[in-house]
Every structure is written in structure tokens, then in C-alpha cells.
């Protein structure tokens, strides 16, 4: 039970000191999450209260099923943008059908995550390379920031890619509400200053590290309070400033997603992409924070935790959620010791939903847009292009293509291209494995690449070390490599495959080995294997290959070289 309910692991040992630390972390995260949750709901095209609803029950469920002790689950920028992009092609924003579609998207994503966790499919996320993910998040950050400029300037603008957004913004620029623009620009500038300049100022004034950290983290709350008061006092909503308006004063309602086969079919691909991107973002944050305290994260159980959270969101008026970077870091830095901090955060947000929602009636949408812009621009990192160019041109091409596709065609196509390129990149690299011809280092039993070291070789023996598992994509490459090496070498009588780096041989590769064996037989050359790993050897023993192989299997490469070098054909 403990493997599926991690709360049973840490719950019985919960201490008073952990309670104190978790409560303090929850207070700080709650203050931060109130404006952030409202903002991400608007980004997803939903009413502001949906952000609060999506941050209550999902956190509670993750507390029970999740393994990270610091991960804070809820709406995040990239997933909110992907939600809006997916639903806007199906249902019109602002309609009841749109809200139901958001519930269905969360439920479908939750079921997918839960199924992947139960069937131990966490490895699927490994097919998304980190450079490609970084490129996708960078491009998404730019699109999100651009999409919020309409709220900053109080104009209408639409589009789910950068080009459409820019064209729409320019087209409607003459409709700018200058009071809204003043609020939006000042709020954005202040929030940037809070991130960069407030901490040094407070330290100069003699504030301690603890209070300084709290004040910096709660910067968005000050902006929310000040701009809301300004709109209320001066009646700026009557002068064209868009406000949040009435937010229901209630706990999350019980809701049901749609079970329409037609709608679910349309949401299937977006739900899968949101699940994968959300899981990759969440597990990356969770593992990073866990490593700092030498704690362990179970990726498959994380899938179950996130799946439960999304199903919970679909039943309580929310939309797709995942573990957020900024809130999780704040939760960790604030001293959270257990997932109970998330439960306390949920309680705090529930109190806010019950008692504080009337206070945000006059909250300008420009302020929430400023909150989003400042949050997402920290995700933009073009240095990945420079690093990937210097390290691997193939990785650079994948990153650049992902960024351009996301910016030019939207997040769904961008992430689809990213997934496809990650898989193709893996297949391309593994389809041409590094195969080194090796020789013995003098006076040792070690064998190294003949192109890199001064080694002893025998003209009658060729030893090739394959630095990759053998499977359908690279089996033919090995055939060609051996054929090219042996074809013109009339002295060669033995070919040894050093298998120290081979972890698996699939059926296609086995058939290739059989073909290699037959071709070498026709050339009067024997095929041998050395340093075959136990699991690989077990599989080979089940087949006829070893019986038909012209040579032998040697425990070590040194033994093979010693034995075969003494044979004079």
C-alpha cells in the first residue's frame, strides 16, 4: 500500500517541527498563488475562479499520492496556454461548453497519466529530449507574454502563434486604453524590480534573510492590492479599465466532464501532449528539489499523483494542472518538509475562495497579465541555442525547429514537432552507433580504440567494440561496418565482437548477426563474441545462433585475443 499511497510513509512520522515548517511554507505559497491562479485561469480562457478551484482539490490529491515533498501542483503557464490553444479550436471561449471541454481535457489527461503510472510507463517522457523541451518552453514563454499584451493595453487581440498575435496587436493598437496601459506597464515594471532590485534594497536596510525572502515572494500581492484600490477609489472601471468582476464566493463545486465520444476524440491528442509536457516539467522540478535533500522520487508514482490531481480538477471546476517550477521552488525555499505543506496551501486557498473573492472584484486584468508576463519571461532561455550549437548540431537543429514551429504555428504543432524530433533524434543517433576497432594496450589486459591509442594488433584478428545495444535501427549499420572492414583484408581470419556495451539484442539484430555469421563463413572468417552480459547471453542461448556461430564466446576480450592470436590459419 505504501508504494501507491506515499502518505503512509511520511504521515506516521509527522512531527511538530515539520508541522511548523509546513504551515509557514503554506502561508507564503498561498499568498503567492492567489494572484497567480487567477491569472492562469484567464490565460486558459476560463473565469478567474477556475484558477482557485484548480489549486485546491488537485493539491490535496497529490498530497496523498505524490512522492515529492516540495512539489506544488496547480495551474502553470505552459499547460494553461496549451489548454486555451486546444479548446479554442473546438469551442468558443466564454461559453458553458468551453468550461465543460476544459473539465473533459483535465479528466482525459488525468486518466492518461494514471494509466501510464499504473502500467509503469514513466519512461515515455524520456523520449522528449531536454534541449527540445527547453526550446518549447522558451517559445511558449514568448507566446504567453505576447498574448497578455492585449490586457496590458486594454485592446482586443487574438491568435495562438506569435505572428497572428503580433498582427492582431498592431491592428488594434489604436484602441489602446491609456489608463489600462499605465496600470499594466507600471505593474510589470514594479514586478520586474521586485525580482531584481527589492532584495538588495532590503538587505541594505538591514532586513533579515527570512523577512526579505517573504517580501520578495509576495511582491505580486502588493501590486494586486494597490491596483485594485486604485480602480475602486477612482472608478477606473467606468473609464474602460477591464476588471475581473464578480467571482463566486464558494468552495469548488462538484462538476462532471463531458463523456461525448466526439468531444473526447478531438481532445485525445491535446490531452496526451499536455500529459507528457506536464509530467516532464513536474518530474524535472521534483527531482531537482529532491536531490538537494537526498530524497527519492518515483516517476511512475508521480504519474499516479498527477493523474489523480487532474481527475480531481475535472470534478471540481478546474482545468489541467501539473507541478509548477516557481511555486515549488518557493515552497522548498520556505522550508516545506512534507507534502502536507500542499494540503495546508489548499486549505488557505479554500479560505480565500470563501472569504476573499469579493475583494478582487475591482482587480484589473492588466495586473494579472503583468503577473503572467514577469513569471513566463523567466522561462525564456535562448542560451540553449548557443549551448546546443557548440555541443551537437543535431540537437541545435531540433531545438531551433521546435522554437520556430511553436512561434510560427502554435504550441500544439510545436510540441508535436518537439516530440517527433526527440524520437527521430534518438533513432538517428542510435542508428549509427560508435563502433571502434580495438587493440591491446601494451603490458596490460585492456583494449582501446586503435585510432586513439598506441596498441598491439594482430593482422589476422579484427576486434570491433559496439558501444550501443543492437536493435532494428542499427543492425544493418553493423552489417555494413563489418563487411567494409573485412572485404579487402585478405589476412583476416577472425572477427571478434566485444559486447561489453551491449545491453540488449532484439530479433532484428539477431537476424543481422546470423547474416554476418554466414557472410564471414563464406569468406573463411570466423565470428566470435566476447564479454557478453548475462541477460544478453540468456536470450542468445534460447536461440540457435550460438550453435550455428562459426566461432566461440569468450569471457573476456583478453582471453579471446590470447586464444585466437595463437591460431595460424
Secondary structure, 3 states (H helix, E strand, C coil): CCCCCCHHHHCCCCCHHHHHHHHHHHHHHHHHHHHHHHHHHHHCCCCCHHHHHCCCHHHHHHHHHCCCCCCCEECCHHHHHHHHHHHHCCCCCCCHHHHHHHHHHHHHHHHHHHHHHHCCCHHHHHHCCHHHHHHHHHHHHHHHHHHCHHHHHCCCCCCCCHHHHHHHHHHCHHHCCHHHHHHHHHHHHHHHHHHHHHHHHHHHCCCCHHHHHHHHHCHHHHHHHHHHHHHHHHCHHHHCCCECCCCCCCCCCCCCCCCCHHHHHHHHHHHHHHHHHHHHHHHHHHHHHHHHCCCCCCHHHHHHHHHHHHHHHHCCCCCCCEECHHHHHHHHHCCCCCCHHHHHHHHHHHHHHHHCHHHHCCCEHHHHHHHHHHHHHCCCCCHHHHHHHHHCHHHHHHHHHHHHHHHHHCHHHHHHHHHHHHHHHHHHHHHCCCEEEEEEECCCCCEEECCCCCEECECCEEEEEECCCECCCCHHHHHHHHHHHHHCCCCCCEEEEECCCCCCECHHHHHHHHHHHHHHHHCCCEEEEECCCHHHHHHHHCCCHHHHCCCCEECCHHHHHHHHHCCCC
